[in-house]
Amino acid sequence: MADIEIKIDLDTRNDAFVDSMETEVYHILQTAVLNIDVNAVGNTVMQKLYDINGNHVGNIQTKITADKVDLMPDDEAMISG
């Protein structure tokens, strides 16, 4: 089982957020979540966030830790069928 810690820093003080802040925030967060690397156990990964116009508007940091790794016993792992 793994724990995922996510920190998001988002600056909404530019033109992309003027007409529809909710839509722009949704777009940015949806893209960010889809790009989380759940296989990066033991690492802290920082990615930049961009608005619809391509402007850097923040960062997302993910840290994935594994509390316990369930390994198969050698006799079960070697069974072929």
PyMOL Python script that loads the backbone (N, CA, C, O; Angstrom):
from pymol import cmd

cmd.read_pdbstr("""\
ATOM      1  N   MET A   1       0.837  -1.171   0.000  1.00  0.00           N
ATOM      2  CA  MET A   1       0.000   0.000   0.000  1.00  0.00           C
ATOM      3  C   MET A   1       0.887   1.240   0.000  1.00  0.00           C
ATOM      4  O   MET A   1       1.932   1.259   0.650  1.00  0.00           O
ATOM      5  N   ALA A   2       0.477   2.265  -0.719  1.00  0.00           N
ATOM      6  CA  ALA A   2       1.272   3.487  -0.815  1.00  0.00           C
ATOM      7  C   ALA A   2       0.441   4.689  -0.380  1.00  0.00           C
ATOM      8  O   ALA A   2      -0.777   4.718  -0.553  1.00  0.00           O
ATOM      9  N   ASP A   3       1.120   5.669   0.182  1.00  0.00           N
ATOM     10  CA  ASP A   3       0.486   6.936   0.528  1.00  0.00           C
ATOM     11  C   ASP A   3       0.955   7.978  -0.469  1.00  0.00           C
ATOM     12  O   ASP A   3       2.131   8.006  -0.833  1.00  0.00           O
ATOM     13  N   ILE A   4       0.047   8.835  -0.914  1.00  0.00           N
ATOM     14  CA  ILE A   4       0.395   9.897  -1.843  1.00  0.00           C
ATOM     15  C   ILE A   4       0.089  11.237  -1.184  1.00  0.00           C
ATOM     16  O   ILE A   4      -1.038  11.489  -0.758  1.00  0.00           O
ATOM     17  N   GLU A   5       1.105  12.091  -1.105  1.00  0.00           N
ATOM     18  CA  GLU A   5       0.950  13.443  -0.588  1.00  0.00           C
ATOM     19  C   GLU A   5       1.036  14.392  -1.784  1.00  0.00           C
ATOM     20  O   GLU A   5       1.991  14.339  -2.559  1.00  0.00           O
ATOM     21  N   ILE A   6       0.034  15.258  -1.926  1.00  0.00           N
ATOM     22  CA  ILE A   6      -0.019  16.180  -3.064  1.00  0.00           C
ATOM     23  C   ILE A   6      -0.102  17.603  -2.543  1.00  0.00           C
ATOM     24  O   ILE A   6      -0.950  17.924  -1.710  1.00  0.00           O
ATOM     25  N   LYS A   7       0.791  18.457  -3.045  1.00  0.00           N
ATOM     26  CA  LYS A   7       0.773  19.881  -2.712  1.00  0.00           C
ATOM     27  C   LYS A   7       0.636  20.658  -4.015  1.00  0.00           C
ATOM     28  O   LYS A   7       1.368  20.414  -4.974  1.00  0.00           O
ATOM     29  N   ILE A   8      -0.310  21.597  -4.040  1.00  0.00           N
ATOM     30  CA  ILE A   8      -0.567  22.385  -5.245  1.00  0.00           C
ATOM     31  C   ILE A   8      -0.455  23.857  -4.914  1.00  0.00           C
ATOM     32  O   ILE A   8      -1.027  24.340  -3.937  1.00  0.00           O
ATOM     33  N   ASP A   9       0.293  24.559  -5.746  1.00  0.00           N
ATOM     34  CA  ASP A   9       0.433  26.013  -5.647  1.00  0.00           C
ATOM     35  C   ASP A   9      -0.070  26.568  -6.974  1.00  0.00           C
ATOM     36  O   ASP A   9       0.495  26.264  -8.025  1.00  0.00           O
ATOM     37  N   LEU A  10      -1.132  27.384  -6.940  1.00  0.00           N
ATOM     38  CA  LEU A  10      -1.744  27.887  -8.166  1.00  0.00           C
ATOM     39  C   LEU A  10      -1.994  29.384  -8.035  1.00  0.00           C
ATOM     40  O   LEU A  10      -2.668  29.829  -7.105  1.00  0.00           O
ATOM     41  N   ASP A  11      -1.453  30.154  -8.963  1.00  0.00           N
ATOM     42  CA  ASP A  11      -1.636  31.611  -8.997  1.00  0.00           C
ATOM     43  C   ASP A  11      -2.683  31.942 -10.057  1.00  0.00           C
ATOM     44  O   ASP A  11      -2.458  31.714 -11.246  1.00  0.00           O
ATOM     45  N   THR A  12      -3.810  32.472  -9.637  1.00  0.00           N
ATOM     46  CA  THR A  12      -4.933  32.747 -10.546  1.00  0.00           C
ATOM     47  C   THR A  12      -5.031  34.223 -10.929  1.00  0.00           C
ATOM     48  O   THR A  12      -6.106  34.695 -11.297  1.00  0.00           O
ATOM     49  N   ARG A  13      -3.931  34.947 -10.846  1.00  0.00           N
ATOM     50  CA  ARG A  13      -3.968  36.386 -11.129  1.00  0.00           C
ATOM     51  C   ARG A  13      -3.522  36.711 -12.554  1.00  0.00           C
ATOM     52  O   ARG A  13      -2.722  37.626 -12.747  1.00  0.00           O
ATOM     53  N   ASN A  14      -4.014  35.990 -13.545  1.00  0.00           N
ATOM     54  CA  ASN A  14      -3.720  36.371 -14.926  1.00  0.00           C
ATOM     55  C   ASN A  14      -4.974  36.262 -15.788  1.00  0.00           C
ATOM     56  O   ASN A  14      -6.020  35.824 -15.309  1.00  0.00           O
ATOM     57  N   ASP A  15      -4.876  36.656 -17.047  1.00  0.00           N
ATOM     58  CA  ASP A  15      -6.040  36.769 -17.928  1.00  0.00           C
ATOM     59  C   ASP A  15      -6.794  35.466 -18.167  1.00  0.00           C
ATOM     60  O   ASP A  15      -7.998  35.500 -18.423  1.00  0.00           O
ATOM     61  N   ALA A  16      -6.132  34.337 -18.092  1.00  0.00           N
ATOM     62  CA  ALA A  16      -6.796  33.057 -18.354  1.00  0.00           C
ATOM     63  C   ALA A  16      -7.910  32.776 -17.344  1.00  0.00           C
ATOM     64  O   ALA A  16      -8.818  31.996 -17.630  1.00  0.00           O
ATOM     65  N   PHE A  17      -7.849  33.396 -16.179  1.00  0.00           N
ATOM     66  CA  PHE A  17      -8.826  33.134 -15.124  1.00  0.00           C
ATOM     67  C   PHE A  17      -9.942  34.171 -15.062  1.00  0.00           C
ATOM     68  O   PHE A  17     -10.875  34.017 -14.275  1.00  0.00           O
ATOM     69  N   VAL A  18      -9.868  35.217 -15.869  1.00  0.00           N
ATOM     70  CA  VAL A  18     -10.816  36.333 -15.775  1.00  0.00           C
ATOM     71  C   VAL A  18     -12.243  35.916 -16.135  1.00  0.00           C
ATOM     72  O   VAL A  18     -13.165  36.167 -15.360  1.00  0.00           O
ATOM     73  N   ASP A  19     -12.441  35.291 -17.283  1.00  0.00           N
ATOM     74  CA  ASP A  19     -13.795  34.974 -17.743  1.00  0.00           C
ATOM     75  C   ASP A  19     -14.407  33.758 -17.062  1.00  0.00           C
ATOM     76  O   ASP A  19     -15.608  33.743 -16.790  1.00  0.00           O
ATOM     77  N   SER A  20     -13.613  32.756 -16.786  1.00  0.00           N
ATOM     78  CA  SER A  20     -14.145  31.528 -16.197  1.00  0.00           C
ATOM     79  C   SER A  20     -13.101  30.857 -15.313  1.00  0.00           C
ATOM     80  O   SER A  20     -12.413  29.928 -15.738  1.00  0.00           O
ATOM     81  N   MET A  21     -12.995  31.334 -14.093  1.00  0.00           N
ATOM     82  CA  MET A  21     -11.998  30.794 -13.178  1.00  0.00           C
ATOM     83  C   MET A  21     -12.223  29.303 -12.932  1.00  0.00           C
ATOM     84  O   MET A  21     -11.267  28.526 -12.934  1.00  0.00           O
ATOM     85  N   GLU A  22     -13.473  28.897 -12.720  1.00  0.00           N
ATOM     86  CA  GLU A  22     -13.758  27.500 -12.403  1.00  0.00           C
ATOM     87  C   GLU A  22     -13.325  26.572 -13.529  1.00  0.00           C
ATOM     88  O   GLU A  22     -12.743  25.518 -13.274  1.00  0.00           O
ATOM     89  N   THR A  23     -13.603  26.952 -14.768  1.00  0.00           N
ATOM     90  CA  THR A  23     -13.241  26.132 -15.909  1.00  0.00           C
ATOM     91  C   THR A  23     -11.727  26.027 -16.050  1.00  0.00           C
ATOM     92  O   THR A  23     -11.202  24.947 -16.317  1.00  0.00           O
ATOM     93  N   GLU A  24     -11.029  27.134 -15.872  1.00  0.00           N
ATOM     94  CA  GLU A  24      -9.575  27.134 -16.013  1.00  0.00           C
ATOM     95  C   GLU A  24      -8.910  26.321 -14.903  1.00  0.00           C
ATOM     96  O   GLU A  24      -7.984  25.555 -15.170  1.00  0.00           O
ATOM     97  N   VAL A  25      -9.368  26.478 -13.669  1.00  0.00           N
ATOM     98  CA  VAL A  25      -8.819  25.698 -12.554  1.00  0.00           C
ATOM     99  C   VAL A  25      -9.088  24.211 -12.783  1.00  0.00           C
ATOM    100  O   VAL A  25      -8.210  23.377 -12.559  1.00  0.00           O
ATOM    101  N   TYR A  26     -10.291  23.883 -13.226  1.00  0.00           N
ATOM    102  CA  TYR A  26     -10.632  22.489 -13.521  1.00  0.00           C
ATOM    103  C   TYR A  26      -9.683  21.914 -14.572  1.00  0.00           C
ATOM    104  O   TYR A  26      -9.154  20.817 -14.395  1.00  0.00           O
ATOM    105  N   HIS A  27      -9.469  22.636 -15.648  1.00  0.00           N
ATOM    106  CA  HIS A  27      -8.591  22.189 -16.729  1.00  0.00           C
ATOM    107  C   HIS A  27      -7.167  21.945 -16.211  1.00  0.00           C
ATOM    108  O   HIS A  27      -6.556  20.921 -16.520  1.00  0.00           O
ATOM    109  N   ILE A  28      -6.652  22.877 -15.436  1.00  0.00           N
ATOM    110  CA  ILE A  28      -5.287  22.764 -14.910  1.00  0.00           C
ATOM    111  C   ILE A  28      -5.163  21.574 -13.959  1.00  0.00           C
ATOM    112  O   ILE A  28      -4.212  20.798 -14.056  1.00  0.00           O
ATOM    113  N   LEU A  29      -6.117  21.429 -13.044  1.00  0.00           N
ATOM    114  CA  LEU A  29      -6.049  20.333 -12.075  1.00  0.00           C
ATOM    115  C   LEU A  29      -6.271  18.974 -12.726  1.00  0.00           C
ATOM    116  O   LEU A  29      -5.642  17.989 -12.338  1.00  0.00           O
ATOM    117  N   GLN A  30      -7.157  18.914 -13.709  1.00  0.00           N
ATOM    118  CA  GLN A  30      -7.389  17.660 -14.418  1.00  0.00           C
ATOM    119  C   GLN A  30      -6.110  17.206 -15.120  1.00  0.00           C
ATOM    120  O   GLN A  30      -5.740  16.034 -15.048  1.00  0.00           O
ATOM    121  N   THR A  31      -5.447  18.123 -15.789  1.00  0.00           N
ATOM    122  CA  THR A  31      -4.194  17.809 -16.467  1.00  0.00           C
ATOM    123  C   THR A  31      -3.134  17.371 -15.461  1.00  0.00           C
ATOM    124  O   THR A  31      -2.403  16.410 -15.700  1.00  0.00           O
ATOM    125  N   ALA A  32      -3.053  18.081 -14.333  1.00  0.00           N
ATOM    126  CA  ALA A  32      -2.056  17.758 -13.312  1.00  0.00           C
ATOM    127  C   ALA A  32      -2.274  16.357 -12.744  1.00  0.00           C
ATOM    128  O   ALA A  32      -1.322  15.589 -12.604  1.00  0.00           O
ATOM    129  N   VAL A  33      -3.513  16.025 -12.420  1.00  0.00           N
ATOM    130  CA  VAL A  33      -3.806  14.718 -11.822  1.00  0.00           C
ATOM    131  C   VAL A  33      -3.512  13.590 -12.803  1.00  0.00           C
ATOM    132  O   VAL A  33      -3.004  12.541 -12.408  1.00  0.00           O
ATOM    133  N   LEU A  34      -3.824  13.798 -14.063  1.00  0.00           N
ATOM    134  CA  LEU A  34      -3.559  12.765 -15.062  1.00  0.00           C
ATOM    135  C   LEU A  34      -2.066  12.521 -15.271  1.00  0.00           C
ATOM    136  O   LEU A  34      -1.672  11.468 -15.773  1.00  0.00           O
ATOM    137  N   ASN A  35      -1.244  13.483 -14.891  1.00  0.00           N
ATOM    138  CA  ASN A  35       0.202  13.358 -15.075  1.00  0.00           C
ATOM    139  C   ASN A  35       0.950  12.908 -13.827  1.00  0.00           C
ATOM    140  O   ASN A  35       2.181  12.882 -13.832  1.00  0.00           O
ATOM    141  N   ILE A  36       0.241  12.552 -12.757  1.00  0.00           N
ATOM    142  CA  ILE A  36       0.908  12.049 -11.555  1.00  0.00           C
ATOM    143  C   ILE A  36       1.466  10.662 -11.843  1.00  0.00           C
ATOM    144  O   ILE A  36       0.741   9.781 -12.306  1.00  0.00           O
ATOM    145  N   ASP A  37       2.743  10.471 -11.572  1.00  0.00           N
ATOM    146  CA  ASP A  37       3.407   9.193 -11.788  1.00  0.00           C
ATOM    147  C   ASP A  37       3.295   8.352 -10.520  1.00  0.00           C
ATOM    148  O   ASP A  37       4.091   8.511  -9.595  1.00  0.00           O
ATOM    149  N   VAL A  38       2.314   7.462 -10.475  1.00  0.00           N
ATOM    150  CA  VAL A  38       2.089   6.656  -9.271  1.00  0.00           C
ATOM    151  C   VAL A  38       3.154   5.591  -9.080  1.00  0.00           C
ATOM    152  O   VAL A  38       3.167   4.909  -8.055  1.00  0.00           O
ATOM    153  N   ASN A  39       4.044   5.436 -10.048  1.00  0.00           N
ATOM    154  CA  ASN A  39       5.135   4.471  -9.923  1.00  0.00           C
ATOM    155  C   ASN A  39       6.402   5.091  -9.351  1.00  0.00           C
ATOM    156  O   ASN A  39       7.419   4.409  -9.223  1.00  0.00           O
ATOM    157  N   ALA A  40       6.355   6.364  -9.007  1.00  0.00           N
ATOM    158  CA  ALA A  40       7.542   7.067  -8.495  1.00  0.00           C
ATOM    159  C   ALA A  40       7.638   6.926  -6.976  1.00  0.00           C
ATOM    160  O   ALA A  40       7.844   7.915  -6.273  1.00  0.00           O
ATOM    161  N   VAL A  41       7.490   5.701  -6.471  1.00  0.00           N
ATOM    162  CA  VAL A  41       7.522   5.442  -5.034  1.00  0.00           C
ATOM    163  C   VAL A  41       8.887   5.817  -4.478  1.00  0.00           C
ATOM    164  O   VAL A  41       9.923   5.438  -5.026  1.00  0.00           O
ATOM    165  N   GLY A  42       8.873   6.565  -3.385  1.00  0.00           N
ATOM    166  CA  GLY A  42      10.110   6.972  -2.731  1.00  0.00           C
ATOM    167  C   GLY A  42      10.665   8.276  -3.256  1.00  0.00           C
ATOM    168  O   GLY A  42      11.695   8.748  -2.776  1.00  0.00           O
ATOM    169  N   ASN A  43      10.009   8.860  -4.222  1.00  0.00           N
ATOM    170  CA  ASN A  43      10.481  10.098  -4.828  1.00  0.00           C
ATOM    171  C   ASN A  43       9.488  11.239  -4.610  1.00  0.00           C
ATOM    172  O   ASN A  43       8.286  11.020  -4.460  1.00  0.00           O
ATOM    173  N   THR A  44      10.013  12.438  -4.596  1.00  0.00           N
ATOM    174  CA  THR A  44       9.182  13.636  -4.617  1.00  0.00           C
ATOM    175  C   THR A  44       9.320  14.212  -6.015  1.00  0.00           C
ATOM    176  O   THR A  44      10.427  14.489  -6.475  1.00  0.00           O
ATOM    177  N   VAL A  45       8.189  14.390  -6.689  1.00  0.00           N
ATOM    178  CA  VAL A  45       8.189  14.863  -8.069  1.00  0.00           C
ATOM    179  C   VAL A  45       7.506  16.227  -8.127  1.00  0.00           C
ATOM    180  O   VAL A  45       6.396  16.394  -7.622  1.00  0.00           O
ATOM    181  N   MET A  46       8.170  17.192  -8.739  1.00  0.00           N
ATOM    182  CA  MET A  46       7.622  18.534  -8.909  1.00  0.00           C
ATOM    183  C   MET A  46       7.348  18.750 -10.391  1.00  0.00           C
ATOM    184  O   MET A  46       8.223  18.532 -11.230  1.00  0.00           O
ATOM    185  N   GLN A  47       6.121  19.184 -10.711  1.00  0.00           N
ATOM    186  CA  GLN A  47       5.768  19.488 -12.091  1.00  0.00           C
ATOM    187  C   GLN A  47       5.172  20.885 -12.151  1.00  0.00           C
ATOM    188  O   GLN A  47       4.471  21.314 -11.235  1.00  0.00           O
ATOM    189  N   LYS A  48       5.459  21.589 -13.239  1.00  0.00           N
ATOM    190  CA  LYS A  48       4.907  22.922 -13.433  1.00  0.00           C
ATOM    191  C   LYS A  48       3.488  22.813 -13.960  1.00  0.00           C
ATOM    192  O   LYS A  48       3.151  21.878 -14.686  1.00  0.00           O
ATOM    193  N   LEU A  49       2.654  23.788 -13.585  1.00  0.00           N
ATOM    194  CA  LEU A  49       1.279  23.866 -14.061  1.00  0.00           C
ATOM    195  C   LEU A  49       1.155  25.054 -15.009  1.00  0.00           C
ATOM    196  O   LEU A  49       1.704  26.126 -14.754  1.00  0.00           O
ATOM    197  N   TYR A  50       0.420  24.848 -16.113  1.00  0.00           N
ATOM    198  CA  TYR A  50       0.273  25.884 -17.124  1.00  0.00           C
ATOM    199  C   TYR A  50      -1.201  26.165 -17.387  1.00  0.00           C
ATOM    200  O   TYR A  50      -2.030  25.257 -17.340  1.00  0.00           O
ATOM    201  N   ASP A  51      -1.527  27.440 -17.667  1.00  0.00           N
ATOM    202  CA  ASP A  51      -2.894  27.788 -18.017  1.00  0.00           C
ATOM    203  C   ASP A  51      -3.138  27.504 -19.499  1.00  0.00           C
ATOM    204  O   ASP A  51      -2.238  27.042 -20.201  1.00  0.00           O
ATOM    205  N   ILE A  52      -4.350  27.779 -19.973  1.00  0.00           N
ATOM    206  CA  ILE A  52      -4.738  27.509 -21.349  1.00  0.00           C
ATOM    207  C   ILE A  52      -3.884  28.287 -22.357  1.00  0.00           C
ATOM    208  O   ILE A  52      -3.764  27.884 -23.514  1.00  0.00           O
ATOM    209  N   ASN A  53      -3.295  29.396 -21.918  1.00  0.00           N
ATOM    210  CA  ASN A  53      -2.453  30.215 -22.788  1.00  0.00           C
ATOM    211  C   ASN A  53      -0.987  29.805 -22.753  1.00  0.00           C
ATOM    212  O   ASN A  53      -0.160  30.404 -23.440  1.00  0.00           O
ATOM    213  N   GLY A  54      -0.658  28.792 -21.961  1.00  0.00           N
ATOM    214  CA  GLY A  54       0.716  28.314 -21.881  1.00  0.00           C
ATOM    215  C   GLY A  54       1.569  29.025 -20.846  1.00  0.00           C
ATOM    216  O   GLY A  54       2.785  28.838 -20.805  1.00  0.00           O
ATOM    217  N   ASN A  55       0.940  29.838 -20.009  1.00  0.00           N
ATOM    218  CA  ASN A  55       1.678  30.550 -18.956  1.00  0.00           C
ATOM    219  C   ASN A  55       1.866  29.661 -17.728  1.00  0.00           C
ATOM    220  O   ASN A  55       0.946  28.952 -17.319  1.00  0.00           O
ATOM    221  N   HIS A  56       3.056  29.703 -17.148  1.00  0.00           N
ATOM    222  CA  HIS A  56       3.335  28.959 -15.910  1.00  0.00           C
ATOM    223  C   HIS A  56       2.568  29.629 -14.781  1.00  0.00           C
ATOM    224  O   HIS A  56       2.804  30.798 -14.475  1.00  0.00           O
ATOM    225  N   VAL A  57       1.646  28.888 -14.156  1.00  0.00           N
ATOM    226  CA  VAL A  57       0.790  29.466 -13.111  1.00  0.00           C
ATOM    227  C   VAL A  57       0.928  28.771 -11.766  1.00  0.00           C
ATOM    228  O   VAL A  57       0.226  29.120 -10.817  1.00  0.00           O
ATOM    229  N   GLY A  58       1.815  27.802 -11.671  1.00  0.00           N
ATOM    230  CA  GLY A  58       1.984  27.134 -10.391  1.00  0.00           C
ATOM    231  C   GLY A  58       2.731  25.827 -10.520  1.00  0.00           C
ATOM    232  O   GLY A  58       3.351  25.530 -11.541  1.00  0.00           O
ATOM    233  N   ASN A  59       2.650  25.047  -9.439  1.00  0.00           N
ATOM    234  CA  ASN A  59       3.362  23.771  -9.372  1.00  0.00           C
ATOM    235  C   ASN A  59       2.512  22.747  -8.639  1.00  0.00           C
ATOM    236  O   ASN A  59       1.667  23.085  -7.810  1.00  0.00           O
ATOM    237  N   ILE A  60       2.759  21.494  -8.968  1.00  0.00           N
ATOM    238  CA  ILE A  60       2.189  20.392  -8.203  1.00  0.00           C
ATOM    239  C   ILE A  60       3.356  19.516  -7.766  1.00  0.00           C
ATOM    240  O   ILE A  60       4.218  19.156  -8.568  1.00  0.00           O
ATOM    241  N   GLN A  61       3.367  19.183  -6.493  1.00  0.00           N
ATOM    242  CA  GLN A  61       4.420  18.334  -5.931  1.00  0.00           C
ATOM    243  C   GLN A  61       3.765  17.086  -5.388  1.00  0.00           C
ATOM    244  O   GLN A  61       2.819  17.164  -4.604  1.00  0.00           O
ATOM    245  N   THR A  62       4.263  15.934  -5.801  1.00  0.00           N
ATOM    246  CA  THR A  62       3.735  14.675  -5.292  1.00  0.00           C
ATOM    247  C   THR A  62       4.853  13.893  -4.623  1.00  0.00           C
ATOM    248  O   THR A  62       5.983  13.842  -5.109  1.00  0.00           O
ATOM    249  N   LYS A  63       4.511  13.292  -3.505  1.00  0.00           N
ATOM    250  CA  LYS A  63       5.450  12.436  -2.777  1.00  0.00           C
ATOM    251  C   LYS A  63       4.723  11.133  -2.494  1.00  0.00           C
ATOM    252  O   LYS A  63       3.670  11.115  -1.855  1.00  0.00           O
ATOM    253  N   ILE A  64       5.300  10.052  -2.978  1.00  0.00           N
ATOM    254  CA  ILE A  64       4.674   8.742  -2.829  1.00  0.00           C
ATOM    255  C   ILE A  64       5.562   7.878  -1.945  1.00  0.00           C
ATOM    256  O   ILE A  64       6.747   7.688  -2.220  1.00  0.00           O
ATOM    257  N   THR A  65       4.970   7.367  -0.892  1.00  0.00           N
ATOM    258  CA  THR A  65       5.714   6.507   0.024  1.00  0.00           C
ATOM    259  C   THR A  65       5.001   5.174   0.158  1.00  0.00           C
ATOM    260  O   THR A  65       3.771   5.115   0.177  1.00  0.00           O
ATOM    261  N   ALA A  66       5.760   4.133   0.249  1.00  0.00           N
ATOM    262  CA  ALA A  66       5.202   2.795   0.431  1.00  0.00           C
ATOM    263  C   ALA A  66       5.386   2.396   1.881  1.00  0.00           C
ATOM    264  O   ALA A  66       6.513   2.309   2.370  1.00  0.00           O
ATOM    265  N   ASP A  67       4.278   2.152   2.570  1.00  0.00           N
ATOM    266  CA  ASP A  67       4.347   1.693   3.950  1.00  0.00           C
ATOM    267  C   ASP A  67       4.795   0.236   4.026  1.00  0.00           C
ATOM    268  O   ASP A  67       5.579  -0.147   4.894  1.00  0.00           O
ATOM    269  N   LYS A  68       4.286  -0.553   3.109  1.00  0.00           N
ATOM    270  CA  LYS A  68       4.544  -1.987   3.146  1.00  0.00           C
ATOM    271  C   LYS A  68       4.509  -2.507   1.717  1.00  0.00           C
ATOM    272  O   LYS A  68       3.596  -2.198   0.951  1.00  0.00           O
ATOM    273  N   VAL A  69       5.493  -3.281   1.379  1.00  0.00           N
ATOM    274  CA  VAL A  69       5.518  -3.905   0.067  1.00  0.00           C
ATOM    275  C   VAL A  69       5.227  -5.378   0.260  1.00  0.00           C
ATOM    276  O   VAL A  69       5.948  -6.069   0.980  1.00  0.00           O
ATOM    277  N   ASP A  70       4.179  -5.858  -0.376  1.00  0.00           N
ATOM    278  CA  ASP A  70       3.818  -7.269  -0.262  1.00  0.00           C
ATOM    279  C   ASP A  70       4.495  -8.060  -1.375  1.00  0.00           C
ATOM    280  O   ASP A  70       4.061  -8.030  -2.526  1.00  0.00           O
ATOM    281  N   LEU A  71       5.557  -8.762  -1.018  1.00  0.00           N
ATOM    282  CA  LEU A  71       6.266  -9.595  -1.981  1.00  0.00           C
ATOM    283  C   LEU A  71       5.745 -11.016  -1.899  1.00  0.00           C
ATOM    284  O   LEU A  71       5.387 -11.496  -0.824  1.00  0.00           O
ATOM    285  N   MET A  72       5.706 -11.686  -3.046  1.00  0.00           N
ATOM    286  CA  MET A  72       5.298 -13.084  -3.063  1.00  0.00           C
ATOM    287  C   MET A  72       6.426 -13.942  -2.513  1.00  0.00           C
ATOM    288  O   MET A  72       7.596 -13.686  -2.797  1.00  0.00           O
ATOM    289  N   PRO A  73       6.088 -14.948  -1.736  1.00  0.00           N
ATOM    290  CA  PRO A  73       7.125 -15.896  -1.312  1.00  0.00           C
ATOM    291  C   PRO A  73       7.737 -16.546  -2.549  1.00  0.00           C
ATOM    292  O   PRO A  73       7.072 -16.679  -3.576  1.00  0.00           O
ATOM    293  N   ASP A  74       9.002 -16.951  -2.450  1.00  0.00           N
ATOM    294  CA  ASP A  74       9.709 -17.519  -3.596  1.00  0.00           C
ATOM    295  C   ASP A  74       8.982 -18.713  -4.202  1.00  0.00           C
ATOM    296  O   ASP A  74       8.964 -18.866  -5.424  1.00  0.00           O
ATOM    297  N   ASP A  75       8.383 -19.561  -3.371  1.00  0.00           N
ATOM    298  CA  ASP A  75       7.726 -20.746  -3.909  1.00  0.00           C
ATOM    299  C   ASP A  75       6.500 -20.381  -4.728  1.00  0.00           C
ATOM    300  O   ASP A  75       6.210 -21.081  -5.698  1.00  0.00           O
ATOM    301  N   GLU A  76       5.757 -19.319  -4.395  1.00  0.00           N
ATOM    302  CA  GLU A  76       4.608 -18.886  -5.168  1.00  0.00           C
ATOM    303  C   GLU A  76       5.025 -18.143  -6.426  1.00  0.00           C
ATOM    304  O   GLU A  76       4.367 -18.252  -7.460  1.00  0.00           O
ATOM    305  N   ALA A  77       6.111 -17.392  -6.346  1.00  0.00           N
ATOM    306  CA  ALA A  77       6.552 -16.600  -7.480  1.00  0.00           C
ATOM    307  C   ALA A  77       7.094 -17.473  -8.612  1.00  0.00           C
ATOM    308  O   ALA A  77       7.083 -17.058  -9.770  1.00  0.00           O
ATOM    309  N   MET A  78       7.560 -18.660  -8.291  1.00  0.00           N
ATOM    310  CA  MET A  78       8.208 -19.511  -9.294  1.00  0.00           C
ATOM    311  C   MET A  78       7.241 -20.511  -9.924  1.00  0.00           C
ATOM    312  O   MET A  78       7.652 -21.290 -10.784  1.00  0.00           O
ATOM    313  N   ILE A  79       5.979 -20.515  -9.526  1.00  0.00           N
ATOM    314  CA  ILE A  79       5.018 -21.476 -10.099  1.00  0.00           C
ATOM    315  C   ILE A  79       4.715 -21.068 -11.538  1.00  0.00           C
ATOM    316  O   ILE A  79       4.398 -19.908 -11.803  1.00  0.00           O
ATOM    317  N   SER A  80       4.811 -21.999 -12.447  1.00  0.00           N
ATOM    318  CA  SER A  80       4.437 -21.747 -13.838  1.00  0.00           C
ATOM    319  C   SER A  80       3.379 -22.751 -14.238  1.00  0.00           C
ATOM    320  O   SER A  80       3.318 -23.859 -13.704  1.00  0.00           O
ATOM    321  N   GLY A  81       2.541 -22.349 -15.189  1.00  0.00           N
ATOM    322  CA  GLY A  81       1.464 -23.246 -15.428  1.00  0.00           C
ATOM    323  C   GLY A  81       1.169 -23.564 -16.786  1.00  0.00           C
ATOM    324  O   GLY A  81       0.247 -24.336 -17.053  1.00  0.00           O
TER     325      GLY A  81
END
""", "prot")
cmd.dss("prot")
cmd.show_as("cartoon", "prot")
cmd.util.cbc("prot")
cmd.orient("prot")
